[in-house]
């Protein structure tokens, strides 16, 4: 079987999936049709390619197969006949990408024509439109941009296939009926619109990296999808500081994936085995983080700041004051409870446990979040106030929803009870 | 496409305004509506009397039941609407952002079902 780079049918079609959907979406003006036709083309590829070999131009093959299916469908549908004429006239307009040459990153290998990249950018902004709820944006991005089926997305999000399918259907209906334009927003609107796109990628990663509920702490495949989305954005928008920052943050954080768990038990950052970190990824992340800072100039956004913090923190002897200064800037533009708790931790590391507790006092904790109580417990413990520490740790255990995290906290409580 | 912009006013936010501020808010409503009309996108607009003047009708078991007041007692009260012509949701949302009701409550944006 011909497999130009030996990476298998799935990797090949997934590399081409986003541009396939994006160009079909523009061509038909209809996400539903685009998704259905892309899925059918991929099904055909999965059937034919293992038998006949991967075609020399997989992108063109998939485009042709998908467009033929769109036309077949419409031919059968009397009402849509008029549309057929219109589409037939535009049959020649640019299919998208071509040959794979380097499997290093999922898209690094695929060359995108300017038109293909433009289509893809339109699709990205549409899936991540701020008028869609995050619960709709995430499954839509996993389906249309990552090429996961509803069943696969459901497994990663620990929910049912029908829930995911419904959310995707509802999101597509809203895009159509509310008139969300499948366009790249005008440059003036970019700050807000790009924020929404990056937030979706961040959300996919966070849910993979520290699963808020369920038995596993890390859902590796979900992190992989987030990294894939980040790589896609970096290809599309290589000059945007925030895109580089997000990519850097995900790479550096994900590189510590294997060191965060030891025999099913959570390992705290300070206790992690640094030799188990994936240093090549960290190095790539550090380079990206540095570039992001340069591009950002005087007004770094939240992702550039977070990637700078992550970059400082992997240093064997982190500059605590510099980390705190970055957290101060981050808190000024994004004062979410999670950021403020992390800032309090940075205060404690730079200025001592007492100062950390004072910083915690200024935060109104988010309901159901165990992290503020946990940090409070740790800081009291450092100060030798063991009874107070244990009582806060107990509150943290009550609030923790992830099984691995809760076991970790319970083990510490047992440990502390001996002191 | 046509979009319906409904204004939902928060009584608490309104009540906190001084008479001068209320007057200037009223002027803003007028200038907002005029600007829509002048740019040629306004397809209709109405302003309602206060919610407490409403009468709500329900048919139950063949009986017509009347309630003095709005159908639900909520913090933000429906106060008026605009119908605007806009090419897409983003354009409609920009109008909503300009609408003074968004400052003292909320503006809901919904596309109208185009018949035919």
Interface residues (C-beta under 8 A of the other chain):
Chain A: X129 X131 X177 X178 X179 X180 X181 X183 X185 X189
Chain B: X1 X3 X86 X87 X88 X89 X90 X92 X93 X110 X111
